[in-house]
């Protein structure tokens, strides 16, 4: 019916911030708007302790890359 304004996908992603550095394990949140408005992809790094307790790092966002399109 055209009532949807936005949706979001959440998924696990490995993100390498710098060449030669280890990847971060993250949960990614990718939000899409019906009108085409864009926001960055948000990443929430995480690790697990020896007792399997999750610990979350500082959230960061990455602008989308359009591979040369305007």
trRosetta pair geometry for C-beta under 8 A, 3 or more apart (Angstrom, degrees):
i j d omega theta_ij theta_ji phi_ij phi_ji
2 34 7.9 119 -162 -172 68 151
4 7 6.5 -5 -178 -45 124 101
4 34 5.8 140 104 -65 79 131
5 33 6.8 -26 157 -148 67 78
5 34 5.6 -107 -151 11 28 118
5 35 8.0 -8 -159 -13 70 95
6 31 6.2 9 177 -177 122 94
6 32 6.4 168 -155 89 73 47
6 33 4.6 -31 -98 -104 98 61
6 34 6.5 -114 -69 -12 47 79
7 31 7.6 178 94 -149 35 56
7 32 5.7 -8 60 59 77 94
8 29 5.8 -2 -176 -173 122 88
8 30 6.5 154 -157 78 66 47
8 31 4.5 -24 -99 -99 96 70
8 32 7.3 169 -88 18 43 68
9 28 7.9 7 105 105 85 94
9 29 7.5 164 82 -152 46 43
9 30 4.6 -11 57 59 95 103
9 32 7.8 31 -3 -3 95 107
10 27 6.2 5 -173 176 98 102
10 28 6.9 169 -149 83 48 53
10 29 5.3 -11 -100 -101 82 71
10 30 7.7 -175 -76 21 35 72
11 27 7.4 164 86 -156 23 62
11 28 5.5 -17 64 55 74 99
11 30 7.6 -6 19 4 102 112
12 25 7.0 -15 -168 -171 102 87
12 26 7.2 150 -156 84 55 46
12 27 6.1 -43 -97 -101 56 58
12 28 7.4 120 -146 9 8 86
13 26 5.3 -26 67 69 82 97
13 27 7.6 105 21 -139 80 14
13 28 4.4 32 6 -25 130 124
13 43 6.9 -88 68 -119 120 108
14 23 4.1 29 176 157 102 143
14 24 7.0 157 -157 73 55 41
14 25 6.0 -29 -101 -98 72 56
14 26 7.4 147 -103 20 22 82
15 23 6.1 141 65 -161 29 85
15 24 5.0 -23 62 57 89 95
15 26 5.4 9 3 6 117 133
15 28 8.0 128 -52 -74 120 110
15 43 5.8 1 -22 -143 159 159
15 45 7.8 -101 47 -86 119 93
15 62 7.8 -169 -145 -28 136 147
16 19 7.4 63 145 -91 121 36
16 21 6.3 150 -163 75 83 84
16 22 7.6 -135 -118 136 84 21
16 23 4.6 -58 -72 -95 77 80
16 24 7.7 166 -84 11 31 71
17 21 6.1 -36 60 78 82 142
17 24 6.7 41 -25 -7 105 117
18 21 4.3 65 66 1 91 128
24 43 7.6 91 99 155 127 133
24 45 4.6 -54 175 -116 126 115
24 57 7.5 -81 -157 41 130 150
25 45 6.8 99 74 -152 52 69
25 46 6.0 -68 102 64 96 74
25 47 7.1 118 53 -85 114 56
26 43 4.2 -5 179 -170 153 99
26 44 5.8 137 -162 65 86 42
26 45 4.9 -50 -93 -88 87 50
26 46 6.8 129 -117 9 37 79
27 43 7.3 151 74 -156 43 53
27 44 4.6 -15 56 59 93 104
27 46 6.6 40 -13 -9 94 124
28 41 5.7 -4 -167 171 109 111
28 42 7.0 143 -160 80 55 50
28 43 5.4 -22 -101 -100 71 74
28 44 7.9 -169 -77 20 27 73
29 41 7.2 163 76 -168 47 64
29 42 4.5 -13 57 64 100 103
29 43 7.8 -165 19 -74 71 30
29 44 7.4 46 -12 -10 104 106
30 41 5.0 -16 -98 -121 79 97
30 42 8.0 -164 -69 30 37 68
31 39 5.4 1 71 58 115 124
31 42 7.7 32 -7 5 104 107
33 36 6.6 -57 87 34 92 15
33 37 4.2 -2 59 52 149 93
33 38 7.5 -131 27 -67 107 31
33 39 7.7 91 -20 -5 112 98
38 64 6.0 -89 -173 19 133 136
39 61 7.9 -69 159 -159 84 137
40 61 3.7 93 99 168 139 110
40 62 5.6 159 -172 70 112 29
40 63 5.1 -66 -103 -84 102 42
40 64 6.8 -163 -123 -26 51 71
41 61 6.7 157 76 -155 39 70
41 62 5.4 -20 59 60 92 88
41 64 6.7 102 -20 -75 95 78
42 59 6.1 0 -175 -175 101 113
42 60 7.6 167 -152 91 59 31
42 61 5.0 -33 -99 -98 64 87
43 59 6.8 158 82 -156 48 63
43 60 5.5 -16 60 65 99 76
43 61 7.1 167 14 -93 77 33
43 62 6.8 33 -11 -5 119 104
44 56 5.9 -24 173 -154 101 115
44 57 7.5 157 -179 60 53 70
44 59 5.2 -24 -96 -102 73 86
45 56 6.9 130 83 -163 57 59
45 57 3.6 -12 77 45 113 122
45 58 7.3 16 34 51 111 47
45 59 8.0 -169 12 -93 73 36
45 60 7.8 28 -19 14 103 100
46 54 5.5 -20 -167 -163 120 104
46 55 6.7 147 -156 76 66 46
46 56 5.2 -31 -98 -102 82 64
46 57 6.9 -144 -73 6 32 83
47 54 7.5 145 79 -153 38 56
47 55 5.2 -18 63 60 86 98
47 57 7.5 66 -6 -36 95 101
48 52 5.4 -9 -178 -137 122 44
48 53 6.7 143 -158 63 68 32
48 54 5.8 -40 -99 -94 71 53
48 55 7.3 162 -100 14 21 81
49 52 6.8 -66 68 7 70 13
49 53 4.5 0 32 50 118 89
49 54 7.9 -123 1 -56 82 9
49 55 6.3 84 -44 -22 92 115
66 69 4.2 -99 149 55 115 91
66 70 7.6 162 101 -57 149 13
